[in-house]
Amino acid sequence: MIARDLIKDDVPPIKPFESMEKALDWMDEFRVSHLPVVDGNKYYGLVSENMIYDCNEASLPVSDLNLKMSRPFVFEDVHIYKVMQIVAELKLSVVPILNKQEKYIGLSTIKQLMSFITNTSSVAETGSVIVLEMNQFDYSLAHIGQIVESNDAKILSSYITSSLDSKIIDVTIKINRTNIEGVLQTFYRYDYNVKASFSDAEFEQDMKIRYQGLMKYLNI
């Protein structure tokens, strides 16, 4: 999937001659904290709530803000992971998408990205999650897959997290089994460090406890 596939018309861009107050109203209405500033298909930059609040003059046009200081975007043909990278690095609620001529063609929102992550990481699938901690040089998805499959299970999705200043990584896998005791024992036998494991049943119980706690709080 590429950025163009994420374009939605749910959130309209603001025009440069429109007021900052209107921009704030739209941000509130569409539940975002950024809006692209566009005239026709010319993209000027991204306006944020904080930029407007710092200005203290919401009646002024958006063009009065220094938009050149905030002009993030992605080209329409970049992979969705690039979109996710920009969202994470710049803490954006929307990502403007431009064509090769740098003309504005639309945007993507956190909602679209979360939907993609949910679908591609098999969040909705029944199963369990295992987190393995290891040195990056010891990582082999093929070997991890062999261990899982030796217990009549399949890996539904996987991803790696790490720190820039460390050679230690966390490998998170989701498998299609709720009973993972055999899988865990096999990982232990091969000297894997199982950092954490979660089953759907445990997750549902945790959510039930949290819900009951919230209801108790609201009744105070």
C-alpha positions as CSV (number, residue, x, y, z in Angstrom):
1,M,0.0,0.0,0.0
2,I,1.2,3.5,-0.8
3,A,0.3,7.0,0.4
4,R,-2.2,7.6,-2.4
5,D,-4.3,4.6,-1.2
6,L,-4.8,6.4,2.2
7,I,-6.3,9.6,0.9
8,K,-9.7,10.4,2.4
9,D,-11.9,13.5,2.0
10,D,-13.0,13.4,5.6
11,V,-10.9,16.5,6.6
12,P,-10.9,19.5,4.2
13,P,-7.9,21.8,3.9
14,I,-8.1,25.4,5.0
15,K,-7.5,28.3,2.6
16,P,-4.7,30.8,3.4
17,F,-7.1,33.8,3.5
18,E,-9.5,32.1,5.9
19,S,-9.2,32.9,9.6
20,M,-7.3,31.0,12.2
21,E,-10.6,30.9,14.2
22,K,-12.2,28.9,11.4
23,A,-9.2,26.6,11.3
24,L,-9.6,25.9,15.1
25,D,-13.3,25.3,14.6
26,W,-12.6,22.8,11.8
27,M,-9.9,21.1,13.9
28,D,-12.5,20.7,16.7
29,E,-15.2,19.4,14.3
30,F,-12.9,16.9,12.6
31,R,-11.0,15.9,15.7
32,V,-7.5,16.7,14.4
33,S,-4.9,19.2,15.6
34,H,-3.5,20.1,12.2
35,L,-4.9,21.3,8.9
36,P,-3.1,21.6,5.5
37,V,-3.3,25.2,4.1
38,V,-4.2,24.9,0.4
39,D,-5.3,27.3,-2.3
40,G,-6.5,25.4,-5.4
41,N,-3.9,22.6,-5.4
42,K,-1.0,24.7,-4.1
43,Y,0.2,23.5,-0.7
44,Y,1.5,26.2,1.6
45,G,2.1,24.3,4.8
46,L,0.5,22.7,7.8
47,V,-1.2,24.8,10.5
48,S,-1.5,23.4,14.0
49,E,-3.4,24.3,17.1
50,N,-0.3,25.4,18.9
51,M,0.8,27.8,16.1
52,I,-2.6,29.5,16.4
53,Y,-2.6,29.6,20.2
54,D,0.9,31.1,20.2
55,C,-0.3,33.8,17.8
56,N,-3.1,35.0,20.1
57,E,-4.9,36.6,17.2
58,A,-7.4,34.0,15.9
59,S,-9.3,36.6,13.8
60,L,-6.3,37.0,11.5
61,P,-5.9,34.9,8.3
62,V,-4.0,31.7,8.4
63,S,-1.5,33.2,5.9
64,D,-0.2,35.4,8.7
65,L,1.4,32.4,10.3
66,N,4.9,31.4,9.2
67,L,3.8,28.2,7.3
68,K,7.2,27.8,5.7
69,M,8.5,26.6,9.1
70,S,6.0,23.7,9.0
71,R,5.6,22.2,5.6
72,P,5.7,18.4,6.1
73,F,4.2,16.2,3.4
74,V,4.7,12.9,1.6
75,F,4.6,12.1,-2.1
76,E,1.7,10.0,-3.3
77,D,3.9,7.0,-4.3
78,V,5.8,6.5,-1.0
79,H,5.2,3.4,1.0
80,I,2.8,3.6,3.9
81,Y,5.7,3.0,6.3
82,K,7.1,6.4,5.3
83,V,3.8,8.0,6.2
84,M,3.9,6.3,9.6
85,Q,7.4,7.5,10.1
86,I,6.6,11.1,9.5
87,V,3.5,10.9,11.8
88,A,5.7,9.4,14.6
89,E,8.6,11.8,14.2
90,L,6.6,15.0,13.9
91,K,3.6,13.9,16.0
92,L,1.1,14.8,13.3
93,S,-2.6,14.2,13.3
94,V,-2.8,14.5,9.5
95,V,-0.3,14.0,6.7
96,P,-0.6,16.1,3.4
97,I,-0.1,14.0,0.3
98,L,1.3,15.6,-2.9
99,N,2.0,14.4,-6.4
100,K,5.4,14.6,-8.1
101,Q,4.7,18.2,-9.1
102,E,4.2,19.0,-5.4
103,K,0.5,19.7,-6.0
104,Y,-1.8,18.9,-3.1
105,I,-4.0,15.8,-3.8
106,G,-5.3,15.0,-0.4
107,L,-4.4,13.9,3.1
108,S,-4.3,10.9,5.4
109,T,-5.3,10.9,9.1
110,I,-4.3,9.0,12.2
111,K,-7.6,7.1,11.8
112,Q,-6.6,5.7,8.4
113,L,-3.2,4.8,9.6
114,M,-4.6,3.0,12.7
115,S,-7.0,1.1,10.5
116,F,-4.0,0.0,8.3
117,I,-2.0,-1.1,11.3
118,T,-4.9,-3.0,12.7
119,N,-5.5,-4.9,9.5
120,T,-1.9,-5.7,8.7
121,S,-0.9,-6.7,12.2
122,S,-3.8,-9.1,12.6
123,V,-5.1,-7.3,15.7
124,A,-8.6,-8.6,15.1
125,E,-7.5,-12.2,14.7
126,T,-7.9,-14.6,17.6
127,G,-4.5,-15.6,19.0
128,S,-1.7,-14.7,21.4
129,V,1.2,-12.3,21.5
130,I,4.8,-13.2,22.5
131,V,7.6,-10.7,23.0
132,L,11.2,-12.0,22.6
133,E,14.2,-10.0,23.8
134,M,17.5,-10.8,22.0
135,N,20.7,-9.4,20.5
136,Q,20.0,-8.2,17.0
137,F,22.7,-10.5,15.6
138,D,20.8,-13.5,17.0
139,Y,17.6,-12.5,15.3
140,S,16.2,-15.1,12.8
141,L,12.6,-14.9,11.9
142,A,13.0,-18.3,10.1
143,H,14.1,-20.0,13.3
144,I,11.4,-18.3,15.3
145,G,8.8,-19.4,12.7
146,Q,10.1,-23.0,12.9
147,I,9.6,-23.0,16.6
148,V,6.1,-21.7,16.3
149,E,5.2,-24.1,13.5
150,S,6.7,-27.1,15.4
151,N,3.8,-26.5,17.9
152,D,1.1,-26.6,15.1
153,A,0.8,-22.8,15.2
154,K,1.3,-20.0,12.6
155,I,2.8,-16.5,12.9
156,L,0.1,-14.0,11.9
157,S,2.3,-10.9,12.1
158,S,5.6,-9.7,13.6
159,Y,7.5,-6.5,14.2
160,I,10.8,-5.4,15.8
161,T,11.4,-2.5,18.2
162,S,14.8,-1.3,19.3
163,S,16.8,1.7,20.6
164,L,19.3,3.5,18.5
165,D,22.0,3.2,21.3
166,S,21.4,-0.5,21.9
167,K,22.0,-3.8,20.1
168,I,19.1,-5.4,22.0
169,I,15.8,-5.8,20.1
170,D,12.3,-6.9,21.0
171,V,10.7,-9.2,18.5
172,T,6.9,-9.2,18.9
173,I,5.0,-12.0,17.2
174,K,1.3,-12.8,17.1
175,I,0.3,-16.4,16.6
176,N,-3.0,-18.1,15.9
177,R,-3.2,-20.0,19.1
178,T,-4.7,-19.1,22.5
179,N,-3.0,-21.9,24.3
180,I,0.7,-21.0,23.9
181,E,2.3,-23.0,26.7
182,G,3.9,-25.5,24.3
183,V,5.3,-22.6,22.2
184,L,6.7,-20.9,25.2
185,Q,8.4,-24.0,26.5
186,T,10.0,-24.6,23.2
187,F,11.4,-21.0,23.2
188,Y,12.8,-21.6,26.7
189,R,14.4,-24.8,25.5
190,Y,16.2,-22.9,22.8
191,D,17.4,-20.3,25.3
192,Y,15.2,-17.5,24.0
193,N,14.4,-14.8,26.5
194,V,10.6,-14.5,26.6
195,K,10.1,-10.9,27.8
196,A,6.3,-11.1,27.8
197,S,3.3,-13.1,26.6
198,F,-0.4,-12.3,26.2
199,S,-3.4,-14.4,25.3
200,D,-6.8,-13.1,24.2
201,A,-8.3,-14.5,27.3
202,E,-5.9,-12.5,29.5
203,F,-6.5,-9.3,27.4
204,E,-10.3,-9.7,27.8
205,Q,-10.0,-10.1,31.5
206,D,-7.7,-7.1,31.8
207,M,-10.2,-5.0,29.8
208,K,-13.0,-6.2,32.1
209,I,-11.1,-5.1,35.2
210,R,-10.3,-1.7,33.6
211,Y,-14.0,-1.2,32.6
212,Q,-15.2,-2.1,36.1
213,G,-12.7,0.4,37.6
214,L,-13.8,3.1,35.2
215,M,-17.5,2.5,36.1
216,K,-16.6,2.7,39.8
217,Y,-14.8,6.0,39.2
218,L,-17.7,7.5,37.3
219,N,-20.1,6.6,40.0
220,I,-18.1,8.5,42.7
